[in-house]
């Protein structure tokens, strides 16, 4: 019985790494999110009432989903504070998030502020129309 349990445990360990897909980080994760999209002209602000979701790309950018458009914000400073496990604390003025705003990062576990992110331009990425 002991031999069977050891064999099953060894098989489970051998299969686990093969089954788990590698997690992308930074630029590789951002490239995957933007696959099939092209960049438009940068804008200074986005309307937060139209934002469907946001996604933090570790140490790289914040991606805001507005309809079918993804707005990518690469911070002017503080990108090293971007961590997908943390929460963003925003203090927008008049329902807009602009390139002059600062986002505070809140550690999800300890609930302590852990860094400031100084936003840059918002670059819209739209899906590329498939050619027939």
C-alpha positions as CSV (number, residue, x, y, z in Angstrom):
1,X,0.0,0.0,0.0
2,X,2.8,2.3,0.9
3,X,4.4,1.7,-2.5
4,X,1.2,2.6,-4.3
5,X,0.8,5.9,-2.4
6,X,4.4,6.9,-3.2
7,X,3.9,6.1,-6.8
8,X,0.7,8.2,-7.0
9,X,2.4,11.1,-5.2
10,X,5.4,10.9,-7.6
11,X,3.1,10.9,-10.6
12,X,1.1,13.9,-9.3
13,X,4.3,15.9,-8.8
14,X,5.5,15.0,-12.2
15,X,2.3,16.0,-13.9
16,X,1.6,19.3,-12.0
17,X,4.3,21.4,-13.6
18,X,3.4,20.2,-17.1
19,X,-0.3,21.1,-16.6
20,X,0.3,24.6,-15.2
21,X,0.7,27.2,-17.8
22,X,3.5,29.7,-17.2
23,X,2.4,33.0,-15.9
24,X,3.4,35.9,-18.0
25,X,4.9,39.1,-16.4
26,X,5.6,42.6,-17.5
27,X,6.1,43.3,-21.1
28,X,5.2,39.8,-22.2
29,X,1.8,40.0,-20.3
30,X,1.1,43.4,-21.9
31,X,1.9,42.1,-25.4
32,X,-0.5,39.2,-24.9
33,X,-3.3,41.5,-23.7
34,X,-2.7,43.8,-26.8
35,X,-2.5,41.0,-29.4
36,X,-4.6,41.8,-32.4
37,X,-4.9,45.5,-31.5
38,X,-3.3,48.7,-32.8
39,X,-2.4,51.9,-30.9
40,X,-4.2,55.2,-31.5
41,X,-3.2,58.7,-30.5
42,X,-2.6,59.1,-26.8
43,X,-5.2,61.0,-24.7
44,X,-4.7,63.0,-21.5
45,X,-7.8,61.6,-19.6
46,X,-10.4,58.8,-19.6
47,X,-13.9,59.0,-18.2
48,X,-14.1,56.6,-15.2
49,X,-17.8,56.2,-15.6
50,X,-17.2,54.4,-18.8
51,X,-14.4,52.1,-17.5
52,X,-15.6,48.5,-17.4
53,X,-12.5,47.0,-15.7
54,X,-8.8,47.7,-15.0
55,X,-5.9,45.4,-14.9
56,X,-2.4,45.9,-13.4
57,X,0.5,44.6,-15.4
58,X,3.3,44.0,-12.8
59,X,5.9,46.8,-12.9
60,X,4.8,47.9,-16.3
61,X,1.3,49.5,-16.9
62,X,-2.3,49.8,-16.0
63,X,-4.8,48.7,-18.6
64,X,-8.3,50.2,-18.5
65,X,-11.2,48.5,-20.5
66,X,-13.6,51.0,-22.0
67,X,-16.1,49.2,-24.3
68,X,-14.0,47.3,-26.9
69,X,-11.0,49.7,-26.4
70,X,-8.1,49.1,-24.0
71,X,-6.4,52.2,-22.7
72,X,-2.8,51.5,-21.6
73,X,-1.2,53.8,-19.1
74,X,2.6,53.5,-18.7
75,X,3.4,55.6,-15.6
76,X,5.8,58.5,-15.7
77,X,7.2,57.3,-12.4
78,X,6.5,54.6,-9.8
79,X,5.9,51.7,-12.2
80,X,8.0,49.5,-9.8
81,X,5.0,49.8,-7.3
82,X,2.6,48.1,-9.7
83,X,1.7,44.7,-8.5
84,X,-1.3,42.8,-9.7
85,X,-2.0,41.5,-6.2
86,X,-2.4,45.0,-4.8
87,X,-5.3,47.5,-4.9
88,X,-5.3,50.9,-6.5
89,X,-6.6,53.9,-4.5
90,X,-7.8,56.7,-6.9
91,X,-8.8,60.2,-6.0
92,X,-10.1,61.4,-9.4
93,X,-11.4,64.9,-10.0
94,X,-14.8,65.2,-11.7
95,X,-15.1,61.5,-12.8
96,X,-12.0,61.6,-14.9
97,X,-8.6,60.0,-14.5
98,X,-5.9,62.1,-16.1
99,X,-2.2,61.9,-16.8
100,X,-1.5,64.3,-13.9
101,X,-3.1,62.1,-11.4
102,X,-1.4,59.9,-8.8
103,X,-2.5,56.4,-7.9
104,X,-1.7,55.0,-4.5
105,X,-1.0,51.3,-4.3
106,X,-2.5,49.5,-1.3
107,X,-1.0,46.1,-0.2
108,X,-3.9,43.7,-0.2
109,X,-2.6,41.7,2.7
110,X,-1.5,44.4,5.2
111,X,-3.7,47.2,4.0
112,X,-0.7,49.6,4.1
113,X,0.1,52.0,1.3
114,X,3.1,50.8,-0.5
115,X,3.8,53.2,-3.3
116,X,2.7,56.0,-5.6
117,X,2.3,55.7,-9.3
118,X,2.4,58.9,-11.4
119,X,0.2,58.4,-14.5
120,X,1.3,59.0,-18.0
121,X,-0.7,59.3,-21.3
122,X,-3.5,56.9,-21.9
123,X,-2.9,55.1,-25.2
124,X,-6.0,53.5,-26.8
125,X,-5.7,50.1,-28.4
126,X,-8.5,49.0,-30.7
127,X,-9.1,45.6,-32.3
128,X,-7.7,45.4,-35.8
129,X,-10.4,44.6,-38.4
130,X,-9.8,41.2,-40.0
131,X,-9.2,41.4,-43.7
132,X,-11.3,39.1,-45.9
